[in-house]
Amino acid sequence: MSDIPVERVQKKLTFILELLRSARDEPFYTQLVGCQEILVKFDAALEHVEELATRTEFIIDWVRQVRSLVYTMEDILVELDETFRGKLTAKANDDQVSGTSNKVLINLIPSCFPTIFNSDAVKLNAKIRSKIEETTHKLQDLERHIDGLGWLAEGRMSYSRVRNPFTSILDESSVFGMEKDRKVIINLLLTSDEASQHKFSVIPIVGMGGIGKTTLAQVVYCDEQVREHFDLRSWVYVSDDFDVVRLTKSILDSVQVEKLSDAHDLDLLQIQLKEKLYGKKFLIVFDDVWTEDMNGWNILCSPLRAGAPGSKLIVTSRSEGVASSINEYSVPPHRLQAMTFEDSVSLFAHTSLGTENFEAHQELKLIVEKIVKNCHGLPSAVKALAYVLRKNENIRRWEALLETMISDLRFNGLGVFESLRVSYQHLPRQLKQCFAYCSVFPKGYEFEKDDLVHLWMADYLLELSRDYEQMEDFGSRCFDELLSKSLIQQSSSNRAQFELHGLMCELVQSLAEGSYLNLDVVGSDFEDKYPPESFLMPHHISFINHTDEVLKRIEKLNIDIGHVRTFLALSVNAAPDHSGDFNLATEAEVPDGFLAKLKFIRALSFNGLKINMLPNLIGDLKFLRYLNLSFTLIKSLPETVSDLHNLQTLTMIGCLHLTKLPSDETKGLGIMELENLPLLRGKLSIFELQNVGSTVDVGQGPLEDNRVEELLMAWSSDFSGPREKRDEIYILDILKPQSNLTKLTMEFYGGKKFSKWMGDPSFSKLVHLTLRNCRRCTSLPQIGQLPFLKDLHITGMDELKSVGPEFYGEIAPSVKPFPSLETLLLEDMPKWRYWSFPTPVVEVEAVFPCLLELKIKNCPRLIKLSSYLPPSLVSLCVSECSDLAIPIHKLGYIGELNLAQCCKAHLSTEGGAEHNFLNRDFFQQIPRFSCWEEFKQFLETIQHLEIHDCTTLPDDFQSLKSLTDMRIEWCPEFLSFSRTVFPPMLRRLIIDSCKSL
């Protein structure tokens, strides 16, 4: 019942009570104190209800009434809070008091009497007082049911014991669709890591409940290769009872033959276990692990470090965080995916009829396919339903199961929902609330992480535990926690989006039934599901069906929307099986009456609806924190949007008709308006910067006070007209960002120089920098001292002729230029000719000390790479650089060399190679290999060679002693390949599109 905001109402009530006590309204103060005591009881009762295995209609109705009354009480308190907080905040501003927290504001209350809160202002009007008294009486009535009934103790279940413990014994004939996963895990088990500093490594198998983690562990545990590879094996069922003594005894009991004593002394047990494992290569499976207690794991694993190198632990868990709590080397978690439809059908056939398929039972096949589809690839659900029909070929029985399967899954003791529910029960309260909110998304809907976090923020679900943390960062941590615990999963079709597993979606919707209403139905189905006589009082409404009839239909429904917190038109493109065309809907309007009813709305989305305007009433939604108008036909926002003082998120993606935003007409809307958005954070893209006037009066830059982490600054690609006569560096000076920046992209900048702030070491978090098509720049910015810059891409600088010392910044013996740079791309610079390093020359290791990949493309006048290429370089790609000399003798441990369309390119081999370890070469459009005789001596270690579109080829490939793979394509003059010139280790040869062969 975590969707019921009891705790939130209690905190709100505390603030109001402080105010009323100072106002000396004793009778009303006493009444609200009693109300707070009832809420404490409700909180405990609802926690018990969540743990009930079954719920009677009476309990369901009781919860529904509690939910309604708690939300009503919150609405009343929110209005009071808003009124009194506004007066106190104004007083704080007048007195120049820093901060507006509850504590600060409450301390101001005594000074506010009688000037601000006189007797008339503090006294609640009769209407509000009557509302509170009525609600309080109803709460008291519901409280009596708690004291008078004994249902709290009855039917309560322990979720830690829902699942029976599994052993290592497995019936392999019942395993389907795990061959690929089996090979991956066995390969990890048999891979030697004896050189590792850790005595054993951890292999986590992660996935949602019932996905088959234990089955996979059983499969590999019983594999013959695995049994022979390890000296000792042990299977330990953990569950949520992480008792170190019990687990140590379990391991010890399984690795020794003699009878174990009944000792409970942990020290004695661990000494015995250490002796048994000493020098032995072991495999231990910890099944169904929940704890992330690093200290407990450290104690349990202490004797395991006596084993031989190459020992392994397999840990099955629903949470990725378990593996990180074990203080040993862990491979990335192996996340199990849902079964394929075909494997699910096979498993159903095996479990129900003992056959491999339904070829002999065609009359049942169609029914099975429908049943299996609703299991969403969850093996435990497939088995549970198939077991009900075991050895039963009566078609009516199968049809009956299909009709009632959802209720069976939830309530009829099959154990599927109970298993999933365990994951939910282990969550802290705040995460339960966040997870329950996912009920707004229908089954199969794909959503974005940031959007869900913003919705959580809008509904006050995120309470910061650290004063210095930003709300979005905390929300991101909550999301990651749900993801790591397999309650949310990454979309299989789009890695940038996420979804709930089909059965997990059923679970979350059952948790908050009645509070969340999805209107994703069309035509007569809509009226059938929501007949006029039905009365609904939801707090969150969502729908995908984007037609002009949606708002009209909602008005016709018997729905009390006066307490609705969320109203979401969801993106049609993220819906399952969408047609991709929602332009069939005609233009619609948002009725004034509809908005007027949404008095307490927090999140409002008209995403994809064909509305062309917003009523001015939008400004009356004073509690609105999230507004999404993406892909609407909106042409302008009403000025009243500026009255939405609580608004946190405004999204207007794809509003192609938008021409006007609200603004102060006396000032206009310009680049300096950004300084009024100090809470701006995340990603910011600013386009058409050429329109910024040169007369902007600037003190502090508009971006210096916000929390933007990724910034895109873009000018027009047209450099003609007024831009020809002005230097645009002043815009860069204006837009100096806050030092929190991690990624900066600059496009079509028209200045000749870059601003000095770009190389300021204070930008210590900058990791990615892209300078694209800055065609007039004659020099690069001084960015060599940025401490954590990893990726640098510079393209399209037409006027750049040389790269010299200015690029690296100030050089000193203790300072290494570009200390963290790993990838450097230099492309499309037609006049660039010289590349030099600072003077006096620093040590080789001090220049680009971490550079791994260097790409140079379409720099036709560049004649020479510096002789000081870093020894860290592992990949060099050069394309369309006809005059470039490459110092192969300075390429150190490079592993890959790629040359393409370098007609006059040559490889400088003067001085011999220094530890060259080439293993892959790629040549394309190089007419001749003039340096082959000198170069081939450095190719002794090469394993892969590709030659594309070259007119002349060498004829002595046999000198490439390590070559195993070779590909020759589009070489028109290649006539033959003598058998005598084959490299001795060649295993794979591909020759394609060589017309003269």
Sequence and secondary structure as in RCSB ss.txt:
>XXXX:A:sequence
MSDIPVERVQKKLTFILELLRSARDEPFYTQLVGCQEILVKFDAALEHVEELATRTEFIIDWVRQVRSLVYTMED
ILVELDETFRGKLTAKANDDQVSGTSNKVLINLIPSCFPTIFNSDAVKLNAKIRSKIEETTHKLQDLERHIDGLG
WLAEGRMSYSRVRNPFTSILDESSVFGMEKDRKVIINLLLTSDEASQHKFSVIPIVGMGGIGKTTLAQVVYCDEQ
VREHFDLRSWVYVSDDFDVVRLTKSILDSVQVEKLSDAHDLDLLQIQLKEKLYGKKFLIVFDDVWTEDMNGWNIL
CSPLRAGAPGSKLIVTSRSEGVASSINEYSVPPHRLQAMTFEDSVSLFAHTSLGTENFEAHQELKLIVEKIVKNC
HGLPSAVKALAYVLRKNENIRRWEALLETMISDLRFNGLGVFESLRVSYQHLPRQLKQCFAYCSVFPKGYEFEKD
DLVHLWMADYLLELSRDYEQMEDFGSRCFDELLSKSLIQQSSSNRAQFELHGLMCELVQSLAEGSYLNLDVVGSD
FEDKYPPESFLMPHHISFINHTDEVLKRIEKLNIDIGHVRTFLALSVNAAPDHSGDFNLATEAEVPDGFLAKLKF
IRALSFNGLKINMLPNLIGDLKFLRYLNLSFTLIKSLPETVSDLHNLQTLTMIGCLHLTKLPSDETKGLGIMELE
NLPLLRGKLSIFELQNVGSTVDVGQGPLEDNRVEELLMAWSSDFSGPREKRDEIYILDILKPQSNLTKLTMEFYG
GKKFSKWMGDPSFSKLVHLTLRNCRRCTSLPQIGQLPFLKDLHITGMDELKSVGPEFYGEIAPSVKPFPSLETLL
LEDMPKWRYWSFPTPVVEVEAVFPCLLELKIKNCPRLIKLSSYLPPSLVSLCVSECSDLAIPIHKLGYIGELNLA
QCCKAHLSTEGGAEHNFLNRDFFQQIPRFSCWEEFKQFLETIQHLEIHDCTTLPDDFQSLKSLTDMRIEWCPEFL
SFSRTVFPPMLRRLIIDSCKSL
>XXXX:A:secstr
 TTS HHHHHHHHHHHHHHHHHTT HHHHHHHHHHHHHHHHHHHHHHHHHTBSS  HHHHHHHHHHHHHHHHHHH
HHHHHHHHHHHHHHHHHHHTT S   HHHHHHHGGGGTTTTS HHHHS  HHHHHHHHHHHHHHHHHHHHHHH  
TTTTTB  GGGSS    S   GGG  S HHHHHHHHHHHHS  TTSSSSEEEEEEE STTSSHHHHHHHHHT HH
HHHH SEEEEEEEET   HHHHHHHHHHHH SS       HHHHHHHHHHHHTT  EEEEEEEE    HHHHHHH
HGGGGGS TTEEEEEEES THHHHTSSSEE   EE     HHHHHHHHHHHHHSSS STT HHHHHHHHHHHHTT
TT HHHHHHHHHHTTT   HHHHHHHHHHHHHHHHHSS SHHHHHHHHHHTS HHHHHHHHHGGGS TT  B HH
HHHHHHHHTT    SSTTS HHHHHHHHHHHHHHTTSSEE SS TT EE  HHHHHHHHHHTBTTEEE    HHH
HHHHS TT  B  SEEEE    TTHHHHHHHS B  TT  EEEE  GGGSTT  S  TTS  B   HHHHHH TT
  EEE TT  B    GGGGG TT  EEE TTS   B  GGGGG TT  EEE TT TT  B    TTT   GGGGG
G TT EEEEEE  GGGS TT   SS TTTTSEEEEEEEE  S   GGGGG  THHHHHHT   TT  EEEEES  
 SS  GGGG TT TT  EEEEE  TT  S    TT TT  EEEEE  TT  EE GGGT S  TT  SSTT  EEE
EE  TT  EE   SS   GGGSSTT  EEEEES TT  B  S   TT  EEEEES TT EEEGGG TT  EEEEE
S TT EEE TT  SS    EEEEES    TTHHHHGGG TT  EEEEES S   S GGG TT  EEEEES TT  
   GGGS TT  EEEEES TT 
